[in-house]
């Protein structure tokens, strides 16, 4: 599994950020480009500010390679790949395609399993794995397991939105506590302090 998981922000069901994470994939025309540009800017700023502390948390000097969690829904060219490989300057030059969904991927549902993806061989490279939405984490954790099985060193996940539904279980309490902290670009996702 991943050595670190760093969410950029919560994406609460029915609220603006969750809506944008849906629209960047499903809107068409100029509206689609608008949402992609906005999320690319968010990802760029977050990675530029926090990649070093994520690497420190993983006890590695940095991340050699950046990849995205591939779609298992049959989407031929996932827009997250466009963001990471083409639009975001701090990830563009390190982007590689290493993972491929297996024929069993869709049948696994929400179970984390290294059988969801296959990976090209990796020789000890440290990987920054980008995902757009984390609900159960099964896809990102499956990708992390496949990367490690292929020889990756450290694997850290940056996820644009941690999807939460306030109507599920005791999630509303977590959301209330999170709202008290408020979002700040300087807030470290893995350590309890801000960046200077």
Beta strands, then each sheet from edge to edge (+ up, - down):
strand 1: 4-12
strand 2: 65-68
strand 3: 99-101
strand 4: 117-119
strand 5: 127-134
strand 6: 155-164
sheet 1: 1+ 6+ 5+ 2+
sheet 2: 3+ 4-
end
